[in-house]
Amino acid sequence: MADKIDAVLRDYFTGALDLKIIQRKRELDSVGANDENVGGGRAQNKHTRPLDDMMIRYESDYELQALFRQRRIMKEWLSSGVCDKETNEILKLHYGKKYTWDKISNELFIGRNTAIRKRNWFKRVLAAQI
């Protein structure tokens, strides 16, 4: 479970989560044309609503909805008052810029163990949500 949480945090802070969402949307858009005219005759009562069909594909795709949910949860927790600015900065430096714990502690003027403890607290909170 910790590896999954680390991957979500890494993807969010590096911007890979947004790229995964864009890539999944493109995969869903490039689904081949579905030829329902099996008999070879003239198709009757055939609807052509590409926007509706696209929205249905997006809303019914489990993987895309999971990515949206991960992004929404991360934004909510980081922008809310629950996660203080120091914890937010620790996460940005560790997962986004890949700083070591010693470099983070020197940059933020806190102890190394304090930075690790705050990261672990956030991971426990996030694990309950994801």
C-alpha positions as CSV (number, residue, x, y, z in Angstrom):
1,M,0.0,0.0,0.0
2,A,2.8,2.4,0.8
3,D,4.2,1.9,-2.7
4,K,0.9,2.9,-4.2
5,I,0.7,6.0,-2.0
6,D,4.2,7.0,-2.9
7,A,3.4,6.5,-6.6
8,V,0.3,8.8,-6.3
9,L,2.3,11.5,-4.5
10,R,5.2,11.3,-7.0
11,D,2.8,11.4,-10.0
12,Y,0.9,14.4,-8.5
13,F,3.9,16.5,-7.6
14,T,5.8,15.8,-10.9
15,G,2.8,16.4,-13.1
16,A,2.6,12.9,-14.3
17,L,-0.9,12.4,-13.0
18,D,-2.3,15.1,-15.3
19,L,-0.4,13.5,-18.2
20,K,-1.9,10.1,-17.4
21,I,-5.3,11.6,-17.5
22,I,-4.7,13.2,-20.9
23,Q,-3.2,10.0,-22.2
24,R,-6.2,7.9,-21.0
25,K,-8.6,10.4,-22.6
26,R,-6.7,10.1,-25.9
27,E,-6.9,6.3,-25.6
28,L,-10.6,6.4,-25.2
29,D,-11.0,8.9,-28.1
30,S,-9.0,6.7,-30.4
31,V,-11.3,3.7,-30.1
32,G,-12.0,2.4,-33.6
33,A,-15.3,3.0,-35.4
34,N,-17.9,0.5,-34.4
35,D,-19.7,-0.7,-37.5
36,E,-23.1,-1.9,-36.5
37,N,-24.4,-2.4,-40.0
38,V,-23.9,-6.1,-40.1
39,G,-26.6,-7.0,-42.6
40,G,-25.3,-4.6,-45.2
41,G,-28.6,-2.8,-45.6
42,R,-29.4,0.7,-44.9
43,A,-29.0,1.6,-41.3
44,Q,-32.1,3.0,-39.7
45,N,-32.5,4.8,-36.4
46,K,-28.8,5.2,-36.0
47,H,-27.8,8.1,-33.7
48,T,-24.8,10.3,-34.3
49,R,-24.0,12.0,-31.1
50,P,-20.2,12.0,-30.8
51,L,-20.1,14.3,-27.8
52,D,-22.6,12.3,-25.8
53,D,-20.8,9.1,-26.7
54,M,-17.4,10.6,-25.7
55,M,-18.8,11.7,-22.3
56,I,-20.3,8.3,-21.7
57,R,-17.0,6.7,-22.4
58,Y,-15.2,9.1,-20.0
59,E,-17.7,8.6,-17.2
60,S,-17.9,4.8,-17.5
61,D,-14.1,4.2,-17.7
62,Y,-12.9,3.0,-14.3
63,E,-9.2,3.8,-14.9
64,L,-10.0,7.4,-15.9
65,Q,-12.3,7.9,-12.9
66,A,-9.7,6.6,-10.5
67,L,-7.2,9.1,-11.9
68,F,-9.7,11.9,-11.5
69,R,-10.4,10.8,-7.9
70,Q,-6.7,10.7,-7.0
71,R,-6.1,14.2,-8.3
72,R,-9.2,15.6,-6.6
73,I,-8.2,14.0,-3.2
74,M,-4.7,15.4,-3.5
75,K,-5.9,18.9,-4.3
76,E,-8.4,18.8,-1.5
77,W,-5.9,17.6,1.2
78,L,-3.2,20.0,0.1
79,S,-5.3,23.1,-0.2
80,S,-7.4,22.5,3.0
81,G,-6.3,23.7,6.4
82,V,-5.6,20.1,7.5
83,C,-2.3,19.9,5.8
84,D,-0.2,22.8,7.0
85,K,2.2,24.7,4.7
86,E,5.3,23.0,6.1
87,T,4.0,19.5,5.4
88,N,2.9,20.7,1.9
89,E,6.4,22.0,1.3
90,I,8.0,18.8,2.6
91,L,6.0,16.8,0.1
92,K,6.8,19.1,-2.8
93,L,10.5,18.9,-2.1
94,H,10.6,15.2,-1.5
95,Y,8.3,14.0,-4.3
96,G,8.5,16.8,-6.8
97,K,12.1,17.9,-6.6
98,K,13.4,14.6,-5.2
99,Y,15.4,16.2,-2.4
100,T,17.0,14.0,0.3
101,W,15.8,14.2,3.8
102,D,18.9,16.0,4.9
103,K,18.5,18.6,2.2
104,I,14.9,19.1,3.1
105,S,15.7,19.6,6.8
106,N,18.4,22.1,6.0
107,E,16.1,24.0,3.6
108,L,13.1,24.2,5.9
109,F,15.1,24.5,9.2
110,I,13.5,21.5,10.8
111,G,14.8,18.1,12.0
112,R,15.2,15.2,9.6
113,N,12.9,13.0,11.8
114,T,10.3,15.7,11.9
115,A,10.1,15.9,8.1
116,I,9.8,12.1,7.9
117,R,7.2,12.0,10.6
118,K,5.1,14.7,8.8
119,R,5.4,12.8,5.5
120,N,4.3,9.5,7.2
121,W,1.4,11.3,8.8
122,F,0.2,12.5,5.4
123,K,0.6,9.1,3.8
124,R,-1.5,7.5,6.6
125,V,-4.2,10.1,6.0
126,L,-4.1,9.7,2.3
127,A,-4.1,5.9,2.5
128,A,-7.5,6.1,4.2
129,Q,-8.9,8.1,1.3
130,I,-7.4,6.3,-1.7
